[in-house]
Amino acid sequence: MLEIILALGLFSLVAVGMTQALDQIANTSKQSRQEAQLLRVLESVLAEVSHQPELKATTVSFPQSVDGVDARASIVKVKLMTKDKTELDHMFHVQAEAWLETGLKKSLRRRMETYVYSPHSL
């Protein structure tokens, strides 16, 4: 009888450990999917904004995606100089930000940025 009780106790300890491990795997998988969704939206926003024929200093908000990701992008004209102090004309700094509300007072936010040469912009 004692052997059966010990076996049941050992089995329950292993079962609790496995349940916690599976829960942690599920949470990590969910976070990974959310991060991938966010990065896909960010890449799309950055590509859409930076490939416009003419850029101007502005902020653009995008509608919420099907996955629930909100995004916005800002475009700022910048003065960049080379090592010889030559100014690079028609340069813009494009910054995209995306976020996903993940729960109570929690959100997942990521940001990407690039510099764009736009010769047809003023």
MDAnalysis code that builds the backbone (N, CA, C; Angstrom):
import MDAnalysis as mda
import numpy as np

u = mda.Universe.empty(366, n_residues=122, atom_resindex=np.repeat(np.arange(122), 3), trajectory=True)
u.add_TopologyAttr("name", ["N", "CA", "C"] * 122)
u.add_TopologyAttr("resid", np.arange(1, 123))
u.add_TopologyAttr("resname", ["MET", "LEU", "GLU", "ILE", "ILE", "LEU", "ALA", "LEU", "GLY", "LEU", "PHE", "SER", "LEU", "VAL", "ALA", "VAL", "GLY", "MET", "THR", "GLN", "ALA", "LEU", "ASP", "GLN", "ILE", "ALA", "ASN", "THR", "SER", "LYS", "GLN", "SER", "ARG", "GLN", "GLU", "ALA", "GLN", "LEU", "LEU", "ARG", "VAL", "LEU", "GLU", "SER", "VAL", "LEU", "ALA", "GLU", "VAL", "SER", "HIS", "GLN", "PRO", "GLU", "LEU", "LYS", "ALA", "THR", "THR", "VAL", "SER", "PHE", "PRO", "GLN", "SER", "VAL", "ASP", "GLY", "VAL", "ASP", "ALA", "ARG", "ALA", "SER", "ILE", "VAL", "LYS", "VAL", "LYS", "LEU", "MET", "THR", "LYS", "ASP", "LYS", "THR", "GLU", "LEU", "ASP", "HIS", "MET", "PHE", "HIS", "VAL", "GLN", "ALA", "GLU", "ALA", "TRP", "LEU", "GLU", "THR", "GLY", "LEU", "LYS", "LYS", "SER", "LEU", "ARG", "ARG", "ARG", "MET", "GLU", "THR", "TYR", "VAL", "TYR", "SER", "PRO", "HIS", "SER", "LEU"])
u.atoms.positions = np.array([
    [0.813, -1.184, 0.000],
    [0.000, 0.000, 0.000],
    [0.869, 1.266, 0.000],
    [1.930, 1.262, 0.771],
    [2.844, 2.392, 0.839],
    [3.479, 2.659, -0.523],
    [3.791, 1.604, -1.264],
    [4.388, 1.761, -2.595],
    [3.420, 2.453, -3.556],
    [2.150, 2.131, -3.445],
    [1.147, 2.749, -4.316],
    [1.019, 4.235, -3.990],
    [1.004, 4.576, -2.699],
    [0.902, 5.976, -2.289],
    [2.130, 6.752, -2.768],
    [3.327, 6.177, -2.638],
    [4.547, 6.831, -3.121],
    [4.509, 7.010, -4.640],
    [4.046, 5.993, -5.341],
    [3.959, 6.079, -6.803],
    [2.971, 7.171, -7.222],
    [1.813, 7.257, -6.550],
    [0.837, 8.300, -6.863],
    [1.399, 9.695, -6.550],
    [2.123, 9.826, -5.447],
    [2.741, 11.109, -5.095],
    [3.776, 11.531, -6.125],
    [4.608, 10.606, -6.538],
    [5.624, 10.884, -7.551],
    [4.971, 11.254, -8.885],
    [3.930, 10.503, -9.254],
    [3.210, 10.788, -10.503],
    [2.581, 12.176, -10.460],
    [2.017, 12.566, -9.318],
    [1.380, 13.885, -9.220],
    [2.422, 14.997, -9.303],
    [3.606, 14.795, -8.726],
    [4.665, 15.799, -8.834],
    [5.102, 15.978, -10.286],
    [5.254, 14.887, -10.990],
    [5.648, 14.947, -12.401],
    [4.541, 15.609, -13.223],
    [3.287, 15.288, -12.939],
    [2.168, 15.863, -13.690],
    [2.088, 17.377, -13.476],
    [2.287, 17.841, -12.253],
    [2.269, 19.281, -11.974],
    [3.416, 19.971, -12.711],
    [4.584, 19.386, -12.692],
    [5.736, 19.947, -13.403],
    [5.498, 20.024, -14.899],
    [4.916, 18.986, -15.463],
    [4.626, 18.974, -16.901],
    [3.566, 20.024, -17.251],
    [2.565, 20.182, -16.396],
    [1.524, 21.179, -16.636],
    [2.124, 22.579, -16.647],
    [3.002, 22.877, -15.715],
    [3.649, 24.187, -15.670],
    [4.540, 24.399, -16.894],
    [5.246, 23.366, -17.306],
    [6.102, 23.475, -18.491],
    [5.273, 23.729, -19.743],
    [4.164, 23.021, -19.894],
    [3.298, 23.223, -21.060],
    [2.694, 24.629, -21.061],
    [2.331, 25.137, -19.893],
    [1.798, 26.497, -19.796],
    [2.857, 27.516, -20.219],
    [4.076, 27.325, -19.788],
    [5.164, 28.238, -20.158],
    [5.442, 28.165, -21.657],
    [5.389, 26.996, -22.246],
    [5.586, 26.833, -23.690],
    [4.480, 27.559, -24.450],
    [3.238, 27.436, -23.988],
    [2.114, 28.112, -24.643],
    [2.271, 29.630, -24.573],
    [2.677, 30.169, -23.421],
    [2.876, 31.612, -23.277],
    [4.002, 32.115, -24.181],
    [5.083, 31.381, -24.239],
    [6.205, 31.764, -25.097],
    [5.805, 31.733, -26.565],
    [5.046, 30.740, -26.959],
    [4.576, 30.639, -28.337],
    [3.660, 31.812, -28.694],
    [2.778, 32.181, -27.783],
    [1.866, 33.305, -28.011],
    [2.649, 34.603, -28.162],
    [3.622, 34.840, -27.292],
    [4.439, 36.046, -27.369],
    [5.235, 36.091, -28.675],
    [5.712, 34.964, -29.103],
    [6.461, 34.887, -30.354],
    [5.574, 35.232, -31.552],
    [4.354, 34.726, -31.569],
    [3.406, 35.040, -32.649],
    [3.069, 36.527, -32.655],
    [2.847, 37.106, -31.481],
    [2.527, 38.527, -31.392],
    [3.699, 39.382, -31.882],
    [4.893, 39.003, -31.517],
    [6.088, 39.728, -31.963],
    [6.214, 39.657, -33.486],
    [5.963, 38.494, -34.063],
    [6.029, 38.341, -35.520],
    [4.958, 39.191, -36.205],
    [3.744, 39.237, -35.651],
    [2.676, 40.076, -36.204],
    [3.103, 41.543, -36.189],
    [3.655, 41.969, -35.083],
    [4.083, 43.351, -34.930],
    [5.170, 43.707, -35.946],
    [6.130, 42.823, -36.117],
    [7.217, 43.095, -37.050],
    [6.744, 43.120, -38.497],
    [5.791, 42.261, -38.844],
    [5.233, 42.293, -40.204],
    [4.537, 43.620, -40.479],
    [3.739, 44.089, -39.525],
    [3.050, 45.372, -39.696],
    [4.076, 46.504, -39.787],
    [5.093, 46.480, -38.946],
    [6.120, 47.522, -38.968],
    [6.836, 47.573, -40.314],
    [7.210, 46.423, -40.832],
    [7.885, 46.375, -42.129],
    [6.988, 46.930, -43.227],
    [5.705, 46.595, -43.194],
    [4.763, 47.095, -44.203],
    [4.605, 48.607, -44.110],
    [4.453, 49.120, -42.895],
    [4.287, 50.559, -42.693],
    [5.529, 51.302, -43.168],
    [6.690, 50.823, -42.774],
    [7.933, 51.478, -43.162],
    [8.107, 51.464, -44.681],
    [7.801, 50.344, -45.322],
    [7.918, 50.252, -46.783],
    [6.922, 51.184, -47.470],
    [5.682, 51.197, -46.997],
    [4.656, 52.040, -47.615],
    [5.011, 53.516, -47.519],
    [5.473, 53.943, -46.370],
    [5.778, 55.359, -46.166],
    [7.055, 55.761, -46.906],
    [8.080, 54.961, -46.839],
    [9.363, 55.362, -47.422],
    [9.406, 55.242, -48.944],
    [8.457, 54.534, -49.553],
    [8.458, 54.390, -51.015],
    [7.487, 55.327, -51.720],
    [7.032, 56.343, -51.031],
    [6.183, 57.345, -51.673],
    [7.037, 58.167, -52.637],
    [6.445, 58.612, -53.760],
    [7.233, 59.392, -54.720],
    [7.743, 60.715, -54.143],
    [6.925, 61.351, -53.311],
    [7.340, 62.599, -52.665],
    [7.071, 62.498, -51.174],
    [8.064, 62.869, -50.394],
    [7.909, 62.842, -48.944],
    [7.761, 64.268, -48.427],
    [7.016, 64.410, -47.357],
    [6.909, 65.685, -46.656],
    [6.814, 65.384, -45.171],
    [7.234, 66.334, -44.362],
    [7.218, 66.156, -42.915],
    [5.778, 66.011, -42.436],
    [5.470, 64.861, -41.876],
    [4.112, 64.596, -41.407],
    [4.110, 63.365, -40.499],
    [2.962, 63.117, -39.902],
    [2.733, 61.888, -39.144],
    [1.525, 61.202, -39.754],
    [1.657, 59.901, -40.000],
    [0.591, 59.125, -40.633],
    [0.146, 58.034, -39.674],
    [-1.148, 57.962, -39.401],
    [-1.698, 56.877, -38.578],
    [-2.355, 55.861, -39.502],
    [-2.179, 54.605, -39.185],
    [-2.729, 53.527, -39.993],
    [-3.877, 52.855, -39.247],
    [-4.873, 52.361, -39.976],
    [-5.978, 51.669, -39.303],
    [-5.483, 50.380, -38.645],
    [-6.195, 49.977, -37.630],
    [-5.827, 48.750, -36.908],
    [-5.897, 47.558, -37.852],
    [-4.894, 46.697, -37.794],
    [-4.870, 45.515, -38.656],
    [-5.856, 44.468, -38.145],
    [-6.054, 43.453, -38.925],
    [-6.950, 42.359, -38.546],
    [-6.458, 41.694, -37.256],
    [-5.144, 41.695, -37.057],
    [-4.550, 41.080, -35.866],
    [-4.627, 41.970, -34.634],
    [-5.164, 43.201, -34.788],
    [-5.278, 44.107, -33.655],
    [-4.064, 44.981, -33.433],
    [-3.200, 45.096, -34.450],
    [-1.985, 45.902, -34.328],
    [-2.262, 47.313, -34.837],
    [-1.953, 48.311, -34.011],
    [-2.056, 49.715, -34.393],
    [-0.674, 50.205, -34.807],
    [-0.633, 51.177, -35.737],
    [0.666, 51.674, -36.198],
    [0.565, 53.123, -36.621],
    [1.709, 53.789, -36.557],
    [1.828, 55.132, -37.075],
    [3.274, 55.331, -37.535],
    [3.444, 56.313, -38.415],
    [4.775, 56.619, -38.926],
    [4.953, 58.126, -38.943],
    [6.169, 58.555, -38.698],
    [6.457, 59.987, -38.775],
    [7.604, 60.198, -39.753],
    [7.478, 61.282, -40.513],
    [8.482, 61.636, -41.503],
    [9.011, 63.019, -41.127],
    [10.323, 63.135, -41.040],
    [10.956, 64.399, -40.672],
    [12.098, 64.659, -41.647],
    [12.126, 65.865, -42.209],
    [13.243, 66.230, -43.076],
    [14.452, 66.490, -42.177],
    [15.610, 65.945, -42.568],
    [16.813, 66.081, -41.753],
    [17.956, 66.628, -42.581],
    [18.898, 67.258, -41.883],
    [20.128, 67.710, -42.518],
    [21.223, 66.737, -42.108],
    [21.743, 66.046, -43.084],
    [22.839, 65.125, -42.820],
    [24.086, 65.632, -43.532],
    [25.217, 65.475, -42.891],
    [26.482, 65.941, -43.446],
    [27.437, 64.770, -43.639],
    [28.229, 64.861, -44.689],
    [29.259, 63.859, -44.913],
    [30.479, 64.220, -44.061],
    [31.509, 63.409, -44.136],
    [32.734, 63.703, -43.382],
    [33.376, 65.009, -43.824],
    [33.222, 65.363, -45.128],
    [33.815, 66.619, -45.625],
    [32.895, 67.814, -45.427],
    [31.883, 67.673, -44.594],
    [30.943, 68.755, -44.271],
    [30.065, 69.156, -45.466],
    [29.816, 68.219, -46.362],
    [28.904, 68.458, -47.477],
    [27.516, 68.017, -47.052],
    [26.544, 68.896, -47.253],
    [25.178, 68.565, -46.847],
    [24.533, 67.641, -47.874],
    [23.843, 66.628, -47.377],
    [23.086, 65.720, -48.235],
    [21.672, 66.273, -48.364],
    [21.283, 66.617, -49.571],
    [19.960, 67.194, -49.809],
    [18.892, 66.112, -49.870],
    [17.663, 66.529, -49.609],
    [16.477, 65.682, -49.781],
    [16.506, 64.405, -48.937],
    [17.012, 64.506, -47.735],
    [17.068, 63.346, -46.835],
    [15.956, 63.450, -45.795],
    [15.312, 62.322, -45.536],
    [14.207, 62.249, -44.581],
    [14.437, 61.101, -43.610],
    [14.046, 61.340, -42.378],
    [14.091, 60.307, -41.350],
    [12.666, 59.758, -41.198],
    [12.504, 58.475, -41.443],
    [11.187, 57.835, -41.337],
    [11.228, 56.886, -40.149],
    [10.280, 57.080, -39.243],
    [10.210, 56.239, -38.051],
    [8.803, 55.650, -37.955],
    [8.745, 54.332, -37.837],
    [7.463, 53.641, -37.708],
    [7.381, 53.011, -36.330],
    [6.191, 53.061, -35.757],
    [5.953, 52.460, -34.446],
    [4.663, 51.654, -34.525],
    [4.691, 50.461, -33.949],
    [3.494, 49.608, -33.922],
    [3.330, 49.063, -32.511],
    [2.082, 48.843, -32.130],
    [1.816, 48.318, -30.790],
    [0.604, 47.413, -30.822],
    [0.580, 46.533, -29.861],
    [-0.491, 45.556, -29.716],
    [-0.866, 45.508, -28.251],
    [-2.133, 45.773, -27.950],
    [-2.602, 45.685, -26.564],
    [-2.717, 44.209, -26.207],
    [-1.955, 43.786, -25.196],
    [-1.906, 42.365, -24.855],
    [-2.687, 42.010, -23.600],
    [-3.192, 42.981, -22.901],
    [-3.955, 42.667, -21.691],
    [-4.102, 43.893, -20.820],
    [-4.388, 43.672, -19.565],
    [-4.602, 44.761, -18.631],
    [-3.331, 45.592, -18.474],
    [-3.383, 46.834, -18.963],
    [-2.285, 47.791, -18.848],
    [-0.986, 47.290, -19.471],
    [-1.070, 46.336, -20.369],
    [0.126, 45.820, -21.027],
    [-0.010, 46.021, -22.523],
    [1.072, 46.399, -23.135],
    [1.092, 46.454, -24.588],
    [2.491, 46.100, -25.058],
    [2.536, 45.560, -26.240],
    [3.795, 45.191, -26.869],
    [4.075, 46.258, -27.906],
    [5.202, 46.970, -27.792],
    [5.553, 48.058, -28.708],
    [6.907, 47.795, -29.339],
    [6.974, 48.108, -30.628],
    [8.237, 48.016, -31.343],
    [8.353, 49.214, -32.270],
    [9.588, 49.563, -32.629],
    [9.845, 50.731, -33.466],
    [10.939, 50.391, -34.467],
    [10.782, 50.907, -35.686],
    [11.797, 50.776, -36.727],
    [12.001, 52.160, -37.339],
    [13.202, 52.391, -37.848],
    [13.460, 53.662, -38.486],
    [14.458, 53.488, -39.618],
    [14.423, 54.452, -40.532],
    [15.351, 54.448, -41.656],
    [15.510, 55.867, -42.169],
    [16.520, 56.076, -42.974],
    [16.712, 57.340, -43.662],
    [16.431, 57.102, -45.138],
    [15.737, 58.066, -45.763],
    [15.315, 57.916, -47.148],
    [15.780, 59.122, -47.948],
    [16.350, 58.851, -49.110],
    [16.688, 59.901, -50.047],
    [15.516, 60.030, -51.007],
    [14.942, 61.223, -51.088],
    [13.798, 61.463, -51.942],
    [14.065, 62.699, -52.804],
    [14.638, 62.509, -53.996],
    [15.065, 63.656, -54.809],
    [13.926, 64.539, -55.302],
    [12.698, 64.034, -55.358],
    [11.572, 64.821, -55.870],
    [10.829, 65.564, -54.755],
    [11.287, 65.422, -53.535],
    [10.647, 66.102, -52.405],
    [11.341, 67.410, -52.112],
    [10.586, 68.322, -51.569],
    [11.168, 69.624, -51.205],
    [11.603, 69.665, -49.779],
])
